[in-house]
Amino acid sequence: MKTKLYILFIITITILSSCSESVSNDKLIGTWKVVDAKFVWKGASPNVIREAVEDAKTQTYHIYPDKTFKIDFGNGPQGDLKWKLDSKNDVLTTITVGISDPKLGQIKYKISDFGSNKMTLTSKSPGQRIELNFSRLE
């Protein structure tokens, strides 16, 4: 009986793992629209969380082959931003250029539920969790 359960577990994990495409630099390049967002900030009021979600849903990310990207908040792409991908661990690091302490300018996102037209990025730190769900525009 235990052997049958173990085999069923392995099959289930294999199927679930195959539901998401592997991430590569080429697959990230393009225009991505935030379609949903979830925020957890220790001490933040429900109104602040609600505003952050609504603000996030206005954002479009333009990811370029030269490992730069810009964010459009509804008034045109802006920002001096870079990105790097750790495809082995499905981690996308965003880097804000020009900040004196490089650690403050970096955010690491775990990539999940990645497909040709969708992507979820999740960032966690003490007292904070950000989840952004994207749909590819181009």
N, C-alpha and C positions, 0 to 999 in steps of 0.2 A: 504493500500500500504506500509506504513512504517513497519507494522508487517511482511510482506512478505520479505522486504529488510533485516530486522533484522534477521529473520530465515535464509535467504540465507547467511548472514554474519557469523552467528554462525556455520553453516554447513561448510562453506569455511575454517574458522579458525580451526575447528576440523579436517578436511581432511589434511590441511597443517601441523598441529601439529603432526599428525600420520605418516607423511612421514619420520621422523627422529626417530631412535631408542633412547631409554633412555640410558644414559651413566652409566657404573658401573666400579669399579676397574677391575673386571675380563675381561670386554670387551676391556679395554684399553691395557691390557698386550699383548705384541707381538712386531713385527717388522713393522715399518711404514716408508714408503719412501715419501719424499716431491716430489710431482708431479707438483706443481705450487705454486707460491708465488707472493704476491703483497705487496709493501712497499710504504709508504708515510712518508717522513721525511722532515720537514720544513727546507729549505735551502740546501738540498742535490741536487747535479747535476744529470741530467738524467743518466750520465755514472755511478755514484756511485749506483744509484737505479738499473740499469741494471746489474751491477756486483753483487749486493746483491741478486737479483733474481736468477742469474745463480749459485751463490754459494749455495743458499738455495736448489736448485734442485739437488745438489750432496749429500745432507744429508739424512741419514737413522737413525731413532730413534729406539733404542732397549729399550723397556719398560718392566721392570722386576716386578715379584710379590712382592718383598721386598720393593717396592716403591722407587727403584733407577732406573736410566736410563742412557744410554750412547748415544752419537751421533757419528755416523761414517761419516766422511767427505771424504770417499773414501780410507782411509788408516787404517781402523780398528776402532772399537768402542773405544771411549775415554771420559774422563770427570768424575768428582766426583759430580754427580747430583742426586737430589731427586725430587719426585713429590708427590702431594697430590690432591685429587679430592673432590670437593664440588658437589656431584651429584644432590643435590636439585636445585642448580643454574647453573649446567653445566659449572663449572669453574675449569680449570686445572691450578694449580700453580706449576711452575718449580722453583727449589731451587738449587743454586750453593753453594756447601759446602765449607767452609773455608774463606768466605768473612767476614771481621770484622763487617760491617753493614749489618745485615740480610735483610733489605729492599732493598738494592742495588742488592742483589743476587736473588731476587724473581721477576718472571714475571707471571702475571695472564693472562690466555687465556680463552676467551669464546669459548666453544665448540658448533659447529653447524654442521648441515648436517652430523650427525653421523650415520654410518651404520656398518655392519659387515666388510666391506672392504674399508670404506672411512671415512674421518674425516676432518673437517676444524677447525683450531684454529685461533682466532683473538685477538690481543692485541692492546689496545689503550692507549695512554698517550698524554699529550699536545704536539702537533706538530708531532706526530708519530702514525702510524697505521701499524701493521704487520698482514698479513693474510697468513697462510700456509695451503695448501691443501695436504692431505696425502692419500696414497693408502696402504692398508695392504699387506705386503709380506708374513707374517706367522701368 
